[in-house]
Amino acid sequence: MDQTKTIAALFDFDGVVMDTESQYSIFWNGVGKKYHPEYEEFGKMIKGQTLRQIYDRYFAGMEKEQEEITEALNRFEAQMKYEYVPGVVGFMRELHTQGVKIAIVTSSNEQKMQSVYAVHPELKELVDRILTAEMFTRSKPAPDCFLLGAEVFDTVPENCVVFEDSFHGLEAGNAAGMTVVGLSTTNPAEAIRDKCKLVIPDFTSFGYEKMKSLLA
């Protein structure tokens, strides 16, 4: 750890800050059944990807279908339940008292986040920055989004801790050269254990000292 640089905590959003992944699985599995019945669990396949990535990989040249999905997704996200992952609010507040910089680094777009702010206006006060899909060209599993997180705080990757739940997100954090903590909110702990330094079920028993010890 570079003692001359600040420590930064970089949080994915869905499945890490908000417990939304089960809702998205229902939506995207429904999309898969309608447009790609050849895939058994389409929702699991696209986790951690931006909407643009999903379209480029699975709906290339299907402009009408893309429009239909986008409209349905916008309606779905406007009505979703946004509930915090247990312990995350208290953990973020503790980090602030210790001078740790906090960013949400998400593959979600700004329109979706506006729906979140309508339900949780306090979210912007819990973090220092919110980095959305519009801010980086390559999304997870590329490391760009997390490297941007280090850049905006004028710190280095070795001082950053990434909190992720998806395989693409875990891969992105490792590719960025950062310490990665996995949340077993989306995938079983045994499935992600080899992709991170520590696996936790939520933040109820996790605090600043534990996080700092991972950087030592």
FENSUL-V762881 format. One record per residue. RES is the residue in three letters. PSI is psi in whole degrees, 0 to 359 (999 if undefined). OMEGA is omega in whole degrees, 0 to 359 (999 if undefined). Layout:
res={RES RES}
psi={PSI PSI}
omega={OMEGA OMEGA}
This chain:
res={MET ASP GLN THR LYS THR ILE ALA ALA LEU PHE ASP PHE ASP GLY VAL VAL MET ASP THR GLU SER GLN TYR SER ILE PHE TRP ASN GLY VAL GLY LYS LYS TYR HIS PRO GLU TYR GLU GLU PHE GLY LYS MET ILE LYS GLY GLN THR LEU ARG GLN ILE TYR ASP ARG TYR PHE ALA GLY MET GLU LYS GLU GLN GLU GLU ILE THR GLU ALA LEU ASN ARG PHE GLU ALA GLN MET LYS TYR GLU TYR VAL PRO GLY VAL VAL GLY PHE MET ARG GLU LEU HIS THR GLN GLY VAL LYS ILE ALA ILE VAL THR SER SER ASN GLU GLN LYS MET GLN SER VAL TYR ALA VAL HIS PRO GLU LEU LYS GLU LEU VAL ASP ARG ILE LEU THR ALA GLU MET PHE THR ARG SER LYS PRO ALA PRO ASP CYS PHE LEU LEU GLY ALA GLU VAL PHE ASP THR VAL PRO GLU ASN CYS VAL VAL PHE GLU ASP SER PHE HIS GLY LEU GLU ALA GLY ASN ALA ALA GLY MET THR VAL VAL GLY LEU SER THR THR ASN PRO ALA GLU ALA ILE ARG ASP LYS CYS LYS LEU VAL ILE PRO ASP PHE THR SER PHE GLY TYR GLU LYS MET LYS SER LEU LEU ALA}
psi={137 109 344 352 155 157 139 139 121 113 126 164 292 124 355 308 315 140 77 350 324 326 318 325 319 314 308 332 325 319 318 317 325 316 333 66 349 344 127 316 77 324 322 326 326 3 135 358 149 164 322 318 317 315 316 324 325 348 32 130 3 67 317 315 320 317 317 316 317 315 317 320 319 318 319 313 330 340 1 156 126 101 134 143 134 130 349 324 313 322 315 319 322 318 320 319 338 4 13 135 142 132 143 127 105 151 356 153 173 325 317 318 331 324 324 314 329 327 323 74 339 346 320 335 342 340 164 326 151 113 119 176 331 347 354 146 312 129 178 137 5 149 359 314 319 325 324 323 318 320 317 338 7 48 186 156 324 345 7 139 125 134 117 159 334 157 317 320 317 317 320 318 319 320 334 353 29 163 129 128 127 137 127 40 336 316 151 150 319 337 338 357 325 2 6 168 331 144 133 150 329 197 11 332 27 131 187 314 320 318 316 326 334 340 346 999}
omega={179 185 181 183 180 173 180 175 185 186 163 184 184 180 180 175 179 181 186 190 180 178 178 179 179 181 187 173 176 176 180 180 183 188 183 182 179 178 185 180 183 180 179 182 188 182 178 181 175 178 179 178 180 180 182 185 188 183 180 179 182 187 181 180 178 179 180 181 180 179 179 180 179 178 182 183 179 183 182 171 179 181 182 170 184 175 187 181 178 179 179 179 177 179 179 181 181 178 178 176 185 174 165 182 191 173 177 178 185 179 178 182 176 176 178 182 179 180 184 179 181 184 182 180 180 184 179 180 173 182 184 186 181 189 179 184 181 180 178 18 173 185 189 185 180 175 175 177 177 183 183 178 180 178 184 181 183 178 185 173 180 176 187 177 184 179 179 180 178 179 180 179 177 180 178 180 183 174 186 174 181 174 181 180 184 179 179 182 182 181 183 187 182 182 181 182 182 174 177 179 178 185 185 180 183 183 184 183 178 179 181 180 179 181 184 999}
